[in-house]
């Protein structure tokens, strides 16, 4: 559980999810470079706002020491706090998106692993999704489904997604590289 110091900047997940796709890609590259602290479970911090305001950081929020890119909305930590998170960019990011033929499916994504931050960030996303027909090898366990169809897997190195486009795919393309490049997530070590 990392400690966040007064004066650090917090980029809330809601600001991240409002970015255009090209800015989202740039943010991932920047977060990996600066080894941003990526929030892996909701955490409460105090931010500057008059006398100080308690603020809940959602999964995927970032805590950094430098000015965020793209004029992103951010808050400044006003009191020392402890948060659930890991430092991105410590290892190599690993996200494999299945290629080939895909089909459009409408439905809601459901997390099967309630401790995995990638699965949780896509949990409840509804709408139309483009899903690859070719799945990963059976040795990998599904951690999220689109209705009854497995669409997200965890491997020993990171993540495998069958989601090719749609909001679920967009969220995975943001958080999976960050989480898979952390040295530890929930006690599990991703090795390079």
C-alpha positions in Angstrom: 0.0 0.0 0.0 1.9 3.1 -1.2 2.0 6.3 0.7 1.1 9.5 -1.2 2.6 12.7 0.0 1.2 16.2 0.2 1.7 18.1 -3.1 1.4 15.1 -5.4 -1.1 15.5 -8.3 -4.1 13.2 -8.8 -5.6 12.5 -12.2 -9.0 11.0 -11.5 -10.2 8.2 -13.8 -13.2 10.2 -14.9 -10.8 12.8 -16.5 -8.9 9.9 -18.2 -12.0 8.3 -19.6 -13.1 11.6 -21.2 -9.9 11.8 -23.3 -9.8 11.3 -27.1 -8.3 8.0 -28.2 -5.0 9.6 -29.4 -4.6 11.5 -26.1 -5.4 8.3 -24.2 -2.5 6.5 -26.0 -0.2 9.4 -25.2 -1.3 9.4 -21.5 -0.4 5.6 -21.3 3.1 6.3 -22.7 3.6 9.2 -20.3 2.3 7.3 -17.3 4.7 4.4 -18.1 7.6 6.9 -18.5 7.0 8.7 -15.2 6.2 5.5 -13.3 2.8 6.8 -12.3 1.1 5.3 -9.3 -1.9 3.6 -10.7 -4.9 3.1 -8.3 -5.9 -0.6 -8.2 -8.8 -0.3 -5.7 -10.9 2.7 -4.6 -8.9 4.8 -2.2 -9.7 8.0 -0.2 -7.3 10.9 -0.3 -7.6 14.6 0.8 -7.2 17.1 -1.9 -6.8 20.9 -1.8 -10.1 22.6 -2.1 -10.7 25.3 0.5 -10.0 23.5 3.8 -9.4 20.1 2.2 -11.8 17.7 0.7 -12.0 13.9 1.0 -12.0 12.5 -2.5 -12.4 8.9 -3.6 -9.9 7.8 -6.3 -11.4 5.2 -8.7 -9.6 2.3 -10.2 -7.2 3.6 -12.9 -6.7 7.1 -11.4 -3.1 8.2 -11.4 -0.9 9.9 -8.8 2.2 11.7 -10.1 4.7 14.2 -9.1 4.7 16.3 -12.2 2.3 18.3 -14.3 -0.1 16.0 -16.3 -0.2 16.3 -20.1 -3.1 17.4 -22.3 -4.4 20.0 -19.8 -6.0 17.1 -17.8 -8.1 17.9 -14.8 -6.2 17.1 -11.6 -6.3 17.7 -7.9 -3.4 18.2 -5.5 -3.0 16.0 -2.4 -3.4 18.1 0.8 -2.6 15.4 3.4 -0.5 12.3 3.5 -2.6 9.2 2.7 -2.2 5.5 2.0 -3.7 4.1 -1.2 -4.2 0.8 -3.0 -2.0 1.0 -6.1 1.2 0.1 -7.9 3.8 1.9 -9.9 3.4 1.5 -13.6 6.4 1.2 -15.9 8.5 -0.9 -13.5 8.3 -3.9 -15.8 7.3 -4.3 -19.5 3.7 -3.8 -20.3 1.9 -6.8 -21.8 -1.5 -6.5 -23.6 -2.3 -8.8 -26.5 -5.4 -7.9 -28.5 -6.6 -10.8 -30.6 -6.6 -10.1 -34.3 -8.5 -11.6 -37.2 -12.1 -11.9 -37.9 -14.5 -10.2 -35.4 -18.2 -9.9 -34.8 -20.3 -7.1 -33.3 -22.0 -8.0 -30.1 -24.3 -5.9 -27.9 -24.3 -6.5 -24.2 -22.8 -5.8 -20.8 -19.3 -6.8 -19.7 -19.0 -8.5 -16.4 -15.9 -9.0 -14.3 -15.3 -12.6 -13.1 -12.3 -11.6 -11.0 -13.4 -9.1 -8.4 -9.8 -8.3 -7.4 -8.4 -7.6 -10.8 -8.3 -3.9 -11.6 -8.5 -4.4 -15.4 -11.6 -6.6 -15.1 -13.1 -4.1 -12.6 -12.6 -1.1 -14.9 -14.6 -2.8 -17.7 -17.2 -4.3 -15.3 -20.7 -3.0 -16.2 -19.7 -1.4 -19.6 -22.7 -1.8 -21.9 -23.2 -1.3 -25.6 -21.9 -2.6 -28.9 -18.5 -4.2 -28.8 -16.4 -5.7 -31.6 -15.2 -9.1 -30.4 -12.5 -11.3 -32.0 -13.6 -14.8 -33.0 -10.2 -16.4 -32.3 -9.7 -17.0 -28.6 -6.5 -17.5 -26.6 -5.1 -20.9 -25.7 -7.2 -22.7 -23.1 -4.5 -22.5 -20.4 -5.5 -18.9 -19.7 -8.4 -18.1 -17.4 -11.1 -15.7 -18.3 -11.5 -12.7 -16.0 -14.4 -10.9 -17.8 -17.3 -11.9 -20.1 -19.6 -10.1 -22.5 -22.8 -11.7 -21.4 -21.7 -15.4 -21.5 -18.8 -15.0 -24.0 -15.3 -14.7 -22.4 -13.6 -11.5 -23.6 -10.7 -10.8 -21.2 -8.0 -13.2 -20.0 -5.1 -12.9 -17.6 -1.8 -14.6 -18.6 1.4 -15.1 -16.6 2.8 -11.9 -18.3 -0.3 -9.7 -18.5 -3.6 -9.6 -20.4 -5.2 -11.0 -23.5 -8.3 -9.2 -24.9 -10.8 -10.4 -27.4 -12.4 -6.9 -27.4 -11.3 -5.2 -30.5 -13.3 -2.0 -30.3 -15.9 -0.3 -28.2 -15.7 1.3 -24.7 -14.5 -1.9 -23.1 -11.6 -2.3 -25.5 -10.8 1.4 -25.0 -10.6 1.0 -21.2 -8.5 -2.2 -21.5 -6.1 -0.4 -23.8 -5.6 2.2 -21.1 -5.3 0.2 -17.9 -3.9 -3.2 -19.0 -0.4 -1.8 -20.0 -0.2 0.2 -16.7 -1.2 -2.7 -14.5 0.8 -5.4 -16.3 3.9 -3.2 -16.0 3.6 -2.9 -12.2 6.0 -5.0 -10.2 3.2 -6.4 -8.0 -0.6 -6.3 -8.2 -2.6 -7.8 -5.3 0.4 -9.9 -4.3 0.8 -11.4 -7.8 4.1 -10.7 -9.6 4.2 -10.2 -13.4 7.5 -11.3 -14.7 9.3 -9.9 -17.8 
